[in-house]
């Protein structure tokens, strides 16, 4: 299951800037995919168009992956990607 979020954070100079992220949620086979998609969208909603320091408590995409993993008990893996730069961060159970 994949969703996009648009988030901002402060850089090392304190300036606000934002990124587009793709969040991939991996679960074992078998869950009801429409229900999973709705749950992922609901969890992503407070992060989308937010300051990461306010919504997840950290500006790091590594911490965003862990945050999403902790919000979804059925998830076994979360990958957060910045496709424009080819960056990715992963959290696993």
C-alpha positions as CSV (number, residue, x, y, z in Angstrom):
1,X,0.0,0.0,0.0
2,X,1.4,3.4,-1.0
3,X,0.4,6.9,-0.1
4,X,2.0,10.3,-0.8
5,X,2.6,13.0,1.8
6,X,3.8,16.5,1.4
7,X,5.7,17.7,4.5
8,X,8.0,20.5,5.6
9,X,10.7,20.8,8.2
10,X,13.4,23.2,9.3
11,X,16.8,22.8,7.7
12,X,20.1,23.2,9.6
13,X,19.9,27.0,9.1
14,X,16.3,27.1,10.5
15,X,14.7,27.8,7.2
16,X,11.4,26.0,6.4
17,X,11.4,23.8,3.3
18,X,9.4,20.8,2.2
19,X,9.5,17.5,0.3
20,X,7.2,15.1,-1.4
21,X,7.4,11.6,0.1
22,X,6.0,8.2,-0.9
23,X,5.2,6.0,2.0
24,X,5.1,2.3,1.3
25,X,3.4,0.0,3.9
26,X,4.1,-3.7,3.8
27,X,1.8,-6.2,5.5
28,X,1.5,-10.0,5.5
29,X,-0.7,-11.5,2.8
30,X,-4.4,-11.7,3.7
31,X,-5.6,-8.4,5.1
32,X,-8.6,-6.6,3.6
33,X,-6.8,-4.2,1.2
34,X,-9.5,-1.6,1.0
35,X,-9.6,-1.4,4.8
36,X,-5.8,-1.2,4.9
37,X,-5.8,1.6,2.3
38,X,-8.3,3.6,4.4
39,X,-6.3,3.1,7.6
40,X,-3.1,4.2,5.8
41,X,-4.8,7.4,4.5
42,X,-6.2,8.1,7.9
43,X,-2.8,7.8,9.6
44,X,-1.1,9.8,6.9
45,X,-3.7,12.7,7.1
46,X,-2.2,14.5,10.1
47,X,1.3,14.2,8.6
48,X,0.3,15.4,5.1
49,X,1.0,19.2,4.7
50,X,2.5,19.4,8.2
51,X,5.8,20.4,9.8
52,X,7.4,17.1,10.6
53,X,8.7,18.3,13.9
54,X,5.1,19.0,14.9
55,X,3.4,15.9,13.4
56,X,5.9,13.1,14.1
57,X,8.4,14.9,16.4
58,X,11.4,14.7,14.0
59,X,12.4,16.1,10.7
60,X,14.1,12.8,9.6
61,X,12.6,10.5,7.0
62,X,14.1,7.6,9.0
63,X,11.9,8.6,11.9
64,X,8.9,9.0,9.6
65,X,9.3,5.4,8.5
66,X,9.4,4.3,12.2
67,X,6.5,6.5,13.1
68,X,4.3,5.0,10.4
69,X,5.4,1.5,11.4
70,X,4.4,2.2,15.0
71,X,1.0,3.5,13.9
72,X,0.1,0.4,12.0
73,X,0.4,-2.8,14.1
74,X,-0.2,-5.1,11.1
75,X,2.7,-3.6,9.1
76,X,5.9,-5.5,8.9
77,X,7.8,-2.9,6.9
78,X,7.5,0.8,6.0
79,X,9.7,2.5,3.3
80,X,9.6,6.2,3.0
81,X,11.0,7.5,-0.3
82,X,12.0,10.9,-1.8
83,X,11.7,9.9,-5.4
84,X,13.1,13.1,-6.8
85,X,16.5,12.3,-5.1
86,X,16.4,8.6,-5.0
87,X,16.5,8.6,-1.2
88,X,14.8,5.9,0.9
89,X,14.5,5.0,4.6
90,X,13.1,1.7,5.9
91,X,11.8,0.5,9.2
92,X,11.0,-3.2,9.9
93,X,9.5,-5.3,12.6
